[in-house]
Amino acid sequence: MLRKNPTYFSSNSTYMLNTLRFIASHPFNRNHPWKGLFRFLKWQFKSRLFNKPHRYSFTEKTSLLISRGMTGATGNIYCGLLEYEDMAFLLHFLRPEDYFFDIGANVGVYTILASGEIGASSVCIEPVPSTFNHLSQNIKLNELKGRVNALNMGLGDTKGMLRFTSTYDTVNHVATAQDKNFIEVKVETLDALTEQFFLPALIKIDVEGYETPVLQGAQKTLESRELKAIIIELNGTGKRYGYDEYQIHQLLLSHGFKPHQYHPEKQSITPLDTYTSLNTIYLRDLKFIEQRLQTSRRVRIGKQYV
């Protein structure tokens, strides 16, 4: 399964070959890999020649402002949908009447898909001020002010303050004792936010190892039957804080969520035995979800449809 792997999009030349292999093998590029490689080379030239944000036509209804060094966002230029299965699931599952939480939003790619393309209402949370500024620009670009609530904060198991790194792009995280450069960020619980705004149908969680405290602060949200799906990254980085990510798996199972793989071409799901090393889609109320997926519209990404 092809999903985000930060090493694939490192600027370090050590990973260049992996980057090109990833692009060539991505589902959107598989039949014409040279097209993805051409987009990669074009971006490398363009972003160096013109050192400013570039407007990229993302989906039929949306655009993104992308600058050089935005490793996660630029992956969508090369591959259409960087996290293919997860982003396609969001596009096929959500409806305009739905609510979506984007936790660890970065520059807002998932939020733009949910609210800009589908029309759902979103709350997006991004703790790093410089990244939050890019997120806000993308919300403004797509005229989503009335549909998106963007919050410059972190999430945890209690209200307070936490230290965050701020120089690692898509892999900024709650600072550890080994991190020398950090910023102080306001932190709230997910339960407090869902009480303030709404209970979502779908949550995306990408917090670089801090998933355990986020979910500890989300007990009421997890109990809500409004919540049908969670896209969560469990890649082992929880170890830096002493967390066992298998306990997250057990917690989600206890609330009726089970891990699945999504097949965008067939608009179908298949169960998994456990979580993957990258993003995993946890689902409950499968009949409802399957009906949604089978009746979803196709979305145009560039010159292709998903």
LUMRO-782738 format. One record per residue (C-alpha): residue number from 1; y, z, x negated. Coordinates in Angstrom, 1 decimal. Each point is the difference from the previous one (the first is absolute). Layout:
residues N
num, py, pz, px
NUM, Y, Z, X $
...
This chain:
residues 306
num, py, pz, px
1, 0.0, 0.0, 0.0 $
2, 3.4, -1.0, -1.4 $
3, 2.6, 2.6, 0.4 $
4, 2.9, 1.4, -2.1 $
5, -0.8, 1.0, -3.5 $
6, 3.1, 0.9, -2.0 $
7, -1.5, -1.1, -3.3 $
8, -0.3, -3.5, 1.3 $
9, 3.8, -0.2, 0.3 $
10, 1.1, 1.7, -3.1 $
11, 2.5, -1.8, -2.2 $
12, -2.1, 1.0, -3.0 $
13, -1.5, -3.2, -1.5 $
14, -3.4, 1.9, -0.3 $
15, -0.4, -0.5, 3.8 $
16, 1.3, -3.5, 0.2 $
17, -3.5, -1.6, 0.2 $
18, -1.0, 2.5, 2.8 $
19, 3.2, -0.9, 1.8 $
20, -0.8, -3.7, 0.0 $
21, -3.6, 0.6, 1.0 $
22, 1.1, 2.1, 2.9 $
23, 2.4, -2.6, 1.2 $
24, -2.5, -2.8, -0.4 $
25, -2.7, 1.9, 1.9 $
26, 2.2, 1.3, 2.8 $
27, -1.2, -1.2, 3.5 $
28, 3.3, -1.9, 0.5 $
29, -0.3, -1.8, -3.3 $
30, -3.8, -0.4, -0.3 $
31, -0.1, -3.7, 1.2 $
32, 3.1, -0.9, -2.1 $
33, 0.3, 2.5, -2.8 $
34, 2.5, -2.1, -1.9 $
35, 2.5, 0.5, 2.8 $
36, 0.0, 3.8, -0.4 $
37, 0.3, -0.4, -3.8 $
38, 2.9, -2.4, 0.5 $
39, 1.8, 2.6, 2.2 $
40, -0.6, 2.6, -2.7 $
41, 1.4, -2.2, -2.8 $
42, 2.9, -1.0, 2.3 $
43, 0.9, 3.6, 0.7 $
44, -0.2, 1.0, -3.7 $
45, 2.5, -2.8, -0.9 $
46, 2.3, 0.5, 3.0 $
47, 0.2, 3.8, -0.3 $
48, 0.9, -0.2, -3.7 $
49, 2.5, -2.8, 0.4 $
50, 1.8, 1.7, 3.0 $
51, -0.2, 3.7, -0.5 $
52, 0.8, 0.9, 3.6 $
53, -1.9, 0.7, 3.3 $
54, -1.5, -3.1, 1.5 $
55, -0.6, -0.6, 3.7 $
56, -3.6, -0.9, 0.6 $
57, -1.2, -1.4, 3.4 $
58, -2.9, 2.3, 0.7 $
59, -1.4, -0.6, 3.5 $
60, 1.3, -2.4, 2.7 $
61, 2.4, 2.7, 1.2 $
62, 0.7, 2.0, -3.1 $
63, 1.4, -0.1, -3.5 $
64, 0.0, 2.3, -3.0 $
65, 2.6, 0.7, -2.7 $
66, -2.0, 0.1, -3.3 $
67, 1.2, 0.7, -3.5 $
68, -1.7, -0.4, -3.3 $
69, -2.3, 3.0, -0.8 $
70, -1.0, 0.7, 3.6 $
71, -3.7, -0.3, -0.8 $
72, -1.3, 0.7, 3.5 $
73, 2.6, -2.2, 1.8 $
74, -0.4, -3.0, -2.4 $
75, -3.7, 0.0, 0.7 $
76, 0.8, -1.3, 3.5 $
77, 1.8, -3.0, -1.6 $
78, -3.1, -0.9, -1.9 $
79, -2.6, 0.8, 2.6 $
80, 1.7, -0.2, 3.4 $
81, -1.3, 3.5, 1.0 $
82, -0.7, 2.1, -3.1 $
83, -2.3, 2.5, 1.8 $
84, -1.6, -2.7, 2.0 $
85, -2.5, 1.9, 2.2 $
86, 2.3, 3.0, 0.7 $
87, 3.1, -2.0, 0.8 $
88, -2.0, -2.4, 2.1 $
89, -1.4, 3.0, 1.9 $
90, 3.5, 1.3, 0.7 $
91, 1.1, -3.4, 1.2 $
92, -3.0, -0.5, 2.3 $
93, -0.2, 3.6, 1.3 $
94, 3.6, 0.9, 0.8 $
95, 1.9, -1.0, 3.1 $
96, 3.8, 0.2, 0.8 $
97, -0.5, 3.1, 2.1 $
98, -1.7, 1.9, -2.9 $
99, 1.3, 2.5, -2.5 $
100, -0.6, -0.1, -3.8 $
101, 0.5, 2.4, -2.8 $
102, 0.3, -1.4, -3.6 $
103, -0.4, 2.9, -2.4 $
104, 0.8, -1.0, -3.5 $
105, 1.8, -3.1, 1.2 $
106, 1.4, -1.2, -3.4 $
107, 2.2, -3.0, 0.8 $
108, -1.4, -0.3, 3.6 $
109, -2.5, -2.8, 0.0 $
110, -2.2, 1.6, 2.6 $
111, 3.0, 1.1, 2.1 $
112, 1.4, -3.5, 0.0 $
113, -3.4, -1.4, 1.2 $
114, -0.3, 2.7, 2.7 $
115, 3.5, -0.1, 1.4 $
116, 1.4, -3.3, -1.2 $
117, -3.0, -2.2, 0.8 $
118, -1.8, 1.9, 2.7 $
119, 2.9, 1.9, 1.6 $
120, -1.5, 3.5, -0.2 $
121, 2.2, 3.1, -0.5 $
122, -0.4, 1.5, -3.5 $
123, 0.9, 3.1, -2.0 $
124, -0.2, -0.7, -3.7 $
125, 0.2, 2.8, -2.7 $
126, 1.0, -0.7, -3.6 $
127, 0.9, 2.9, -2.3 $
128, 1.6, -1.8, -3.0 $
129, 3.7, -0.8, 0.7 $
130, 0.1, -3.3, -2.0 $
131, -3.1, -1.3, 1.8 $
132, 1.4, 1.2, 3.3 $
133, 3.1, -2.1, -0.6 $
134, -2.2, -3.1, -0.3 $
135, -1.9, 1.1, 3.1 $
136, 3.3, 0.3, 1.9 $
137, 1.1, -3.4, -1.1 $
138, -3.2, -1.6, 1.4 $
139, 0.5, 1.8, 3.3 $
140, 3.6, -1.3, 0.1 $
141, -1.0, -3.5, -1.0 $
142, -2.5, -0.2, 2.9 $
143, 2.4, 1.7, 2.5 $
144, -2.4, 2.8, 0.8 $
145, 2.5, 2.9, 0.2 $
146, -0.9, 0.7, 3.7 $
147, -3.7, -0.3, -0.6 $
148, -0.5, 1.9, -3.3 $
149, 0.8, 3.5, -1.1 $
150, 0.1, 0.2, -3.8 $
151, -0.1, 3.4, -1.6 $
152, 0.8, 0.8, -3.6 $
153, -2.5, 2.9, -0.4 $
154, -3.6, 0.9, -0.9 $
155, -2.7, 1.5, 2.1 $
156, -2.2, 3.0, -0.8 $
157, -1.7, 3.0, 1.6 $
158, 3.2, 1.9, 0.5 $
159, 3.8, -0.6, 0.2 $
160, 1.9, 0.4, -3.3 $
161, 0.7, -1.8, -3.2 $
162, -2.2, -1.8, -2.5 $
163, 0.5, -1.8, -3.4 $
164, -0.8, -3.7, -0.1 $
165, -0.1, -2.6, -2.8 $
166, 2.4, -2.8, 0.5 $
167, -0.7, -2.7, -2.6 $
168, -3.5, -1.2, 0.8 $
169, 0.7, -2.5, 2.9 $
170, -3.0, 0.0, 2.3 $
171, -1.7, 2.9, -1.7 $
172, 2.8, 2.6, 0.1 $
173, -1.6, 3.3, 1.0 $
174, 0.5, 3.8, 0.4 $
175, 0.8, 1.1, -3.6 $
176, -2.5, 2.0, -2.0 $
177, 0.6, 2.2, -3.0 $
178, -0.6, -3.1, -2.2 $
179, 2.8, -2.0, 1.6 $
180, 3.3, 0.5, -1.8 $
181, 2.4, -2.0, 2.1 $
182, 0.2, 1.0, 3.6 $
183, 2.3, 0.4, 3.0 $
184, 0.1, 2.7, 2.8 $
185, -0.9, -1.4, 3.4 $
186, 0.1, 1.5, 3.5 $
187, -3.5, 0.4, 1.5 $
188, -1.1, 0.3, 3.7 $
189, -3.3, 0.1, 1.8 $
190, -1.4, -3.0, 1.9 $
191, -0.5, 2.3, 3.1 $
192, 3.7, 0.8, 0.0 $
193, 0.9, -3.7, -0.2 $
194, -2.4, -1.1, 2.8 $
195, 1.4, 2.7, 2.2 $
196, 3.5, -1.2, -0.8 $
197, -0.7, -3.7, 0.5 $
198, -3.3, -1.1, 1.5 $
199, -3.8, 0.1, -0.4 $
200, -1.1, -3.2, -1.8 $
201, -2.9, -2.3, 0.7 $
202, -0.3, -0.8, -3.7 $
203, 0.9, 1.8, -3.2 $
204, 0.1, -1.4, -3.5 $
205, -0.2, 2.6, -2.8 $
206, 0.7, -1.0, -3.6 $
207, 1.2, 3.1, -1.9 $
208, -1.8, -0.3, -3.4 $
209, -2.3, 3.0, 0.2 $
210, 2.0, 2.3, 2.3 $
211, -2.0, -1.0, 3.1 $
212, -1.6, 3.4, 0.4 $
213, 3.3, 2.0, 0.6 $
214, 1.3, -2.9, 2.2 $
215, -3.1, 0.4, 2.3 $
216, 0.1, 3.8, -0.2 $
217, 3.5, -0.4, 1.6 $
218, -1.4, -2.4, 2.7 $
219, -2.5, 2.1, 1.9 $
220, 1.6, -0.6, 3.5 $
221, 0.5, -3.6, -0.8 $
222, -3.6, -0.5, -0.9 $
223, -1.1, 1.6, 3.2 $
224, 2.1, -2.3, 2.1 $
225, -2.0, -2.7, 1.8 $
226, 3.0, -2.3, -0.3 $
227, -0.9, -0.5, -3.7 $
228, -2.7, -2.6, -0.3 $
229, 0.1, -1.1, -3.7 $
230, 0.9, 1.2, -3.5 $
231, 0.4, -2.2, -3.0 $
232, -0.3, 2.3, -3.0 $
233, -0.2, -0.5, -3.8 $
234, -2.7, 2.3, -1.6 $
235, -0.1, -1.2, -3.6 $
236, -0.8, 3.2, -1.8 $
237, 3.6, 0.9, -0.9 $
238, -0.3, 3.2, 2.1 $
239, -1.7, 1.5, -3.1 $
240, 3.3, 0.3, -1.7 $
241, 0.8, 2.8, 2.5 $
242, -3.5, 1.4, 0.2 $
243, -0.9, -1.6, 3.3 $
244, -3.4, -1.3, 0.9 $
245, 0.5, -3.2, 2.1 $
246, -3.5, 0.3, 1.5 $
247, 1.5, 2.9, 2.0 $
248, 2.5, -2.4, 1.5 $
249, -2.9, -2.2, 1.0 $
250, -1.7, 3.0, 1.6 $
251, 3.2, 1.0, 1.8 $
252, 0.4, -3.4, 1.5 $
253, -3.6, -0.1, 1.1 $
254, 0.5, 3.4, 1.7 $
255, 2.7, -1.6, 2.1 $
256, -2.1, -2.9, 1.0 $
257, 1.3, -2.6, -2.5 $
258, -2.6, -2.1, -1.9 $
259, 0.6, -2.4, -2.9 $
260, -0.1, -3.7, 0.7 $
261, 0.6, -3.4, -1.6 $
262, 2.1, -2.5, 1.8 $
263, -0.9, -3.8, 0.0 $
264, 3.3, -1.8, 0.8 $
265, -1.6, -3.5, 0.5 $
266, -2.5, 1.4, 2.6 $
267, 2.4, 2.7, 1.3 $
268, -2.9, 2.4, -0.2 $
269, -0.8, 3.3, -1.6 $
270, -3.2, 1.3, -1.6 $
271, -0.7, 3.7, -0.9 $
272, 0.0, 1.3, -3.5 $
273, -2.1, 2.9, -1.4 $
274, 3.0, 1.6, -1.7 $
275, 3.5, -0.8, -1.2 $
276, 0.7, -2.6, -2.7 $
277, 1.9, 0.5, -3.3 $
278, 3.1, -1.7, 1.4 $
279, 1.2, -0.1, 3.7 $
280, -2.4, 1.0, 2.7 $
281, 0.5, -0.6, 3.8 $
282, -1.1, 3.0, 2.1 $
283, -0.5, -0.7, 3.7 $
284, -0.9, 1.8, 3.2 $
285, -0.2, -1.3, 3.6 $
286, -1.8, -3.1, -1.2 $
287, -0.2, -1.8, 3.4 $
288, 3.8, 0.2, 0.3 $
289, 0.5, -1.2, -3.5 $
290, -2.5, -2.9, 0.3 $
291, 1.6, -1.2, 3.2 $
292, 3.4, 0.1, -1.7 $
293, -1.2, -1.9, -3.0 $
294, -1.8, -2.7, 2.0 $
295, 3.1, -0.7, 2.2 $
296, 2.6, 0.0, -2.8 $
297, 2.1, -3.0, -0.9 $
298, -0.2, -1.7, -3.3 $
299, 3.0, 0.6, -2.3 $
300, 1.5, -2.6, -2.3 $
301, 0.3, 1.0, -3.7 $
302, 1.7, -2.8, -1.8 $
303, -1.9, -3.1, 0.9 $
304, -3.2, 1.9, 0.9 $
305, -1.1, 2.1, 3.0 $
306, -1.8, 3.3, 0.0 $
